[in-house]
Every structure is written in C-alpha cells, then in structure tokens.
Amino acid sequence: MRRALFLATAVVLSSSTTASTAHADPPKSKRDSTGDELASLYVTTSVYAGTLAVFLEAAPRADNVYASIPPIEAALVVPAFSALGAAATAVVTTMLPLKRGDAEVVSTGILLGLGEGIALNEWSSNRTTESFHTLFKDAAWVFGTASVGLVSGVVIAALTRTTTGRAGWVGTTGLFGGLLAGSIVGAVHRSWDRQGNRDVGLASAIGGVGGAALGVVTALAMSPSSLRVHIIDASWTSGMAIAALIALTSHGSKPADAFLAMSIGGTVGFTTSFLGTMGMKKGQIHDPVDSITPFATPLAGGGFQLGLGGPL
C-alpha cells in the first residue's frame, strides 16, 4: 500500500525539463534526495502525525477502558495533524541538505516501527485472559514504536550513506517478513481464539525484525534500484491481497484459510517478481537518476499511453 501511495504522489512530484530549458544547467541545490523517496517520506510522516493525533486524544482517556474517539472529532483532528506532518516534512526537507537515500531511510524506519507496533499490540492485548485492547494501549503501542522507528531512521541517515533502493529494500523485507510469518502462524490456528491472535502478533513482530535484518545484510550486495523495489512491493502486496480476498469470499472459509492464502499469494508474488527483476540495473549512490519518471506516448489511433519509467 505504501508503494502504491507514493508512486501516485511521485507522478506529481517528478517532472522533466521543458524544451525551452533543455540545454540550461539546473539550479544547484543542497538537497540530493529523489522525488519518489521524498513522496514516500511525506506519506509516512503524515501517517505518523496521524498516530500522534490519536495518541493525544487517547491519553486523557487512559483510565477508561471503554473509551473511544467521537467520529466527528477523529475526522477533524487526525487529517489536520496529518496535513501538519506533511507540511513540517516539506519545511525540514527544504532546509536540510539531505543526502541521497536519507528520506527513504527515515520512511523505512517509520514503516517498520508502525508494523512492529501493530504486531506487538496484538500480542500484548491477548497475552492472558486479563489482557484486552483499549484505546490508549493501542494508540501508545503504535505511536511509541513508530517514534522509535522515526528516531532510528534519523540517526541512521545521519551516520550512513546509502541509496534509495537499498533503504527501501530493508523496508520491503521487514514488512514482507512480518506479514508472511504472521500469516503462516494464522494458517496453523484452525480454531480462531485469543491464543491465535497472540501468536500471530508475536510471529509478525519476530518476522518483521528478522526480515529487516535480512534486508540490511543483503542490501549492499543486491543494491536494487528503487524501481525494482517498487515492482517487488507491488507484486507481493497484490498477491497477498487478492489471495486473501478470494479466500474470504469463498463459501465456508475461515480466517485460517485467508491466512493460508495470504502466505501463498505473497510468497508467489515476491518470488516471481524478485526473479523476474534480477536483470535490472543496480542502484548506485552517485546515479544521476534514481527515481521514477512518468511518460506519455501518443498513440497512432489517438490518445496517449501513460506509464512510469525508471532505471533498468
């Protein structure tokens, strides 16, 4: 979902020079980030700001286990905070001399933090018969781990130099590892209960950490371009979603069936796209272009063929 969102945003942010300026030198900028990684950062920081809004709304209601945020209030506060998050990101990225890959490192940190928070919250809320979900606990877990991810991303970006593709690859392996591990454990629990929720949450958290670690170990050797990472993401996420939808709409299906379908669909999508993109050009730190660029080609019969292109 994340890649689909920022691919759409990248179409707006990415642009090529016009004919009148084709031979002019572009103005020098302190920022070396690409359009697609900045778009990703805007989306993730907007989501992060939304979790902050929910946490601030939940904090005064911490003692009320039945507390909830009124729908109208949530519809006003959360989007407002998300918009402020995107605006703050725009100001920061304009003022700071970001290196190539910095924005993607921070985005990856936030995304992995969000994933871990959701998984650990599910585990924590089902550990014992006395454990349960509350608005404050749910908000605290998600916002807290996302904050850890944000801080970690900023520190790592400040101390290291990487490419957009390598940073995105770590996020891909972390999210895929977490969802795959959780779906496999969910498929094992044929009788769905509190223990099933607990085990799925714990497995997802462990799988997410393991997947991210694998991504870190393999990122340098693989050095995938950002386009390759986007293709792999689109493949495994759509594979999981379509398989789960088919399973859930089948007569007599159970949650375990959907989890089994997710694990199969995600694995097939990840494997086929990974193998199918092995011939793509590797991403390098000093690549002049490491972003997705939209194009429109006139068709003989009229109209245009629209698409997205990048380094192959």
C-alpha positions in Angstrom: 0.0 0.0 0.0 2.8 2.4 0.9 4.4 1.9 -2.6 1.1 2.4 -4.4 0.5 5.7 -2.5 3.9 7.2 -3.1 4.0 6.0 -6.7 0.9 8.1 -7.3 2.4 11.1 -5.5 5.7 10.7 -7.4 3.9 11.3 -10.7 3.0 14.7 -9.4 6.4 15.5 -7.9 8.6 14.1 -10.8 9.0 16.2 -13.8 11.3 16.5 -16.8 12.8 19.7 -18.1 10.8 21.5 -20.8 12.1 22.1 -24.3 12.9 25.8 -23.5 15.2 24.8 -20.7 16.6 21.5 -22.1 20.1 22.9 -22.5 20.2 25.0 -19.4 22.0 23.9 -16.3 19.6 23.2 -13.4 20.0 25.3 -10.3 22.2 23.8 -7.7 20.5 22.5 -4.6 21.8 21.3 -1.3 19.3 18.5 -1.4 20.2 15.3 -3.2 17.0 13.3 -2.5 14.9 11.9 -5.3 11.3 12.8 -5.9 10.0 9.3 -5.1 11.7 9.0 -1.8 10.5 12.5 -0.8 7.0 11.5 -1.7 7.4 8.4 0.4 8.6 10.5 3.3 5.6 12.8 3.0 3.2 9.9 3.2 4.9 8.1 6.1 5.3 11.3 8.2 1.6 12.1 7.5 0.6 8.7 8.9 3.0 9.2 11.8 1.4 12.5 12.6 -2.0 10.8 12.5 -0.9 8.3 15.1 0.3 11.2 17.3 -3.2 12.8 17.0 -4.8 9.5 18.1 -2.4 9.2 21.0 -3.0 12.7 22.2 -6.8 12.1 22.0 -6.4 8.8 23.9 -4.1 10.0 26.7 -6.8 11.9 28.7 -9.0 8.8 28.4 -6.3 6.3 29.6 -8.3 5.3 32.7 -11.4 4.5 30.7 -11.1 1.0 29.2 -14.2 1.6 27.1 -13.1 5.0 25.8 -13.3 5.9 22.1 -12.8 9.0 20.0 -16.0 10.5 18.7 -16.2 10.0 14.9 -16.6 13.7 14.1 -13.7 14.7 16.3 -11.5 12.0 14.8 -12.5 13.1 11.3 -11.3 16.6 12.1 -8.2 16.1 14.3 -6.5 13.2 12.5 -6.5 14.7 9.0 -5.4 18.1 10.4 -2.4 16.5 12.2 -1.5 14.5 9.1 -1.5 17.7 7.0 0.7 19.4 9.5 3.0 16.4 9.4 3.4 16.7 5.6 3.9 20.5 5.9 6.6 20.1 8.6 8.3 17.5 6.4 8.3 19.8 3.4 9.9 22.6 5.5 12.5 20.3 7.0 13.5 18.7 3.7 13.8 22.1 2.1 16.1 23.5 4.8 18.3 20.4 5.4 21.0 19.2 2.9 19.6 15.7 2.6 21.8 13.1 1.0 20.5 10.5 -1.5 18.6 7.9 0.5 18.2 9.9 3.7 14.4 10.4 3.2 13.9 6.7 2.3 15.8 5.6 5.4 13.5 7.7 7.6 10.4 6.4 5.8 11.6 2.8 6.3 12.2 3.4 10.0 8.6 4.8 10.4 7.0 2.0 8.5 8.9 -0.8 10.3 8.0 0.9 13.6 4.3 1.0 12.7 4.3 -2.6 11.7 6.1 -3.7 14.9 3.7 -1.6 17.0 0.6 -3.2 15.4 2.0 -6.7 15.9 3.2 -6.2 19.4 0.0 -4.5 20.4 -1.9 -7.6 19.2 0.4 -9.8 21.2 0.2 -7.7 24.3 -3.6 -7.4 24.2 -4.0 -11.2 24.1 -1.2 -12.5 26.3 -3.6 -13.6 29.1 -7.3 -13.8 29.8 -6.9 -10.5 31.7 -5.4 -8.7 28.6 -7.5 -6.7 26.3 -7.5 -3.8 23.8 -8.1 -0.3 25.0 -7.9 2.9 23.0 -4.9 4.2 25.0 -2.9 1.0 24.9 -3.5 0.6 21.1 -2.5 4.2 20.5 0.5 4.1 22.8 1.9 0.9 21.1 1.6 2.2 17.6 2.7 5.7 18.2 5.5 4.6 20.5 7.1 2.1 18.1 6.6 4.5 15.2 8.5 7.1 17.2 11.3 4.7 17.8 11.4 4.0 14.1 11.5 7.7 13.3 14.3 8.4 15.6 16.3 5.4 14.5 15.8 6.4 10.9 17.1 9.9 11.5 20.1 8.6 13.4 21.0 6.0 10.7 20.5 8.6 7.9 22.9 11.0 9.7 25.6 8.3 10.2 25.5 6.4 7.0 25.1 6.9 3.3 23.0 4.6 1.1 20.8 4.5 -1.9 17.0 4.9 -2.1 16.7 1.3 -3.3 18.8 -0.2 -0.5 16.8 1.6 2.1 13.5 0.7 0.5 14.7 -3.0 0.3 15.1 -3.1 4.1 11.5 -1.9 4.5 10.3 -4.4 1.9 12.0 -7.4 3.6 10.8 -6.3 7.0 7.2 -5.8 6.1 7.1 -8.9 4.0 8.8 -11.0 6.7 6.4 -9.8 9.3 3.2 -10.4 7.3 4.5 -13.8 6.0 5.4 -15.1 9.5 2.1 -13.9 10.9 0.0 -15.4 8.0 1.8 -18.8 8.4 1.1 -18.9 12.1 -2.5 -17.7 11.5 -3.0 -20.6 9.0 -1.9 -23.1 11.7 -4.6 -21.9 14.1 -7.7 -23.6 12.6 -9.8 -22.7 15.7 -9.5 -18.9 16.0 -9.2 -17.6 19.6 -7.3 -15.3 21.9 -4.2 -17.6 21.6 -4.4 -17.3 17.8 -4.4 -13.5 17.9 -1.5 -13.6 20.4 0.6 -15.9 18.3 0.0 -14.1 15.1 1.1 -10.8 16.7 4.2 -12.3 18.2 5.2 -14.1 15.0 4.6 -10.9 12.9 6.8 -8.9 15.3 9.6 -11.5 15.2 9.3 -12.0 11.4 9.5 -8.2 10.9 12.7 -7.9 12.8 14.2 -10.9 11.1 13.1 -9.7 7.7 14.6 -6.3 8.2 17.9 -7.8 9.4 18.0 -9.9 6.3 17.4 -6.8 4.2 20.3 -5.0 5.9 22.6 -7.9 5.3 21.7 -8.3 1.6 21.1 -4.6 0.7 24.7 -3.8 -0.2 25.3 -6.8 -2.4 22.0 -6.6 -4.2 21.9 -2.8 -4.3 18.4 -2.8 -6.1 17.2 0.2 -7.9 14.2 1.9 -6.3 12.1 0.8 -9.3 12.9 -2.8 -8.7 11.9 -2.5 -5.1 8.6 -0.9 -6.1 7.9 -3.7 -8.6 8.6 -6.4 -5.9 6.4 -4.5 -3.4 3.5 -4.2 -5.9 3.8 -7.9 -6.7 3.8 -9.4 -3.2 1.3 -7.0 -1.7 -1.2 -7.5 -4.5 -0.6 -11.3 -4.3 -1.4 -11.3 -0.6 -4.5 -9.0 -1.0 -6.0 -10.9 -4.0 -5.5 -14.3 -2.4 -7.0 -13.2 0.9 -10.0 -11.6 -0.8 -10.6 -14.8 -2.8 -10.4 -16.9 0.4 -12.6 -14.6 2.4 -15.3 -14.6 -0.2 -15.3 -18.3 -0.7 -18.2 -20.3 0.9 -17.4 -21.7 4.3 -14.0 -20.1 4.6 -12.4 -19.4 7.9 -9.8 -16.9 9.0 -7.1 -19.6 8.8 -8.0 -20.1 5.1 -7.4 -16.4 4.4 -4.1 -16.5 6.3 -3.0 -19.6 4.3 -4.0 -17.8 1.0 -2.0 -14.7 2.1 1.1 -16.7 2.7 0.9 -18.5 -0.6 -0.1 -15.4 -2.6 2.6 -13.2 -1.0 5.3 -15.8 -1.5 4.5 -16.4 -5.1 4.3 -12.6 -5.8 7.6 -11.9 -4.0 9.5 -14.8 -5.6 8.3 -14.3 -9.2 8.9 -10.5 -9.1 12.3 -11.0 -7.4 13.5 -13.5 -10.0 11.9 -11.5 -12.9 13.7 -8.3 -12.0 17.2 -9.8 -11.4 18.4 -8.4 -14.7 17.6 -4.8 -13.7 20.3 -2.2 -13.3 21.7 -1.9 -9.8 21.2 1.4 -7.9 24.4 3.3 -7.1 24.9 6.3 -4.7 26.1 8.6 -7.5 23.5 7.6 -10.1 22.3 10.8 -11.8 18.8 9.5 -11.9 17.3 7.1 -9.3 13.7 7.9 -9.4 10.5 7.0 -11.2 9.6 9.3 -14.1 6.1 9.5 -15.7 5.8 9.4 -19.5 3.0 9.9 -22.1 3.4 8.4 -25.6 1.0 9.5 -28.4 -0.9 6.5 -29.9 -1.5 6.2 -33.7 -5.2 5.8 -33.2 -5.5 8.8 -30.9 -4.9 9.3 -27.2 -1.9 8.6 -25.1 -0.2 5.7 -23.4 0.6 6.7 -19.8 3.2 4.9 -17.7 6.1 5.1 -15.2 9.7 4.6 -16.1 13.0 4.3 -14.1 16.5 2.9 -14.2 16.5 -0.6 -15.7 
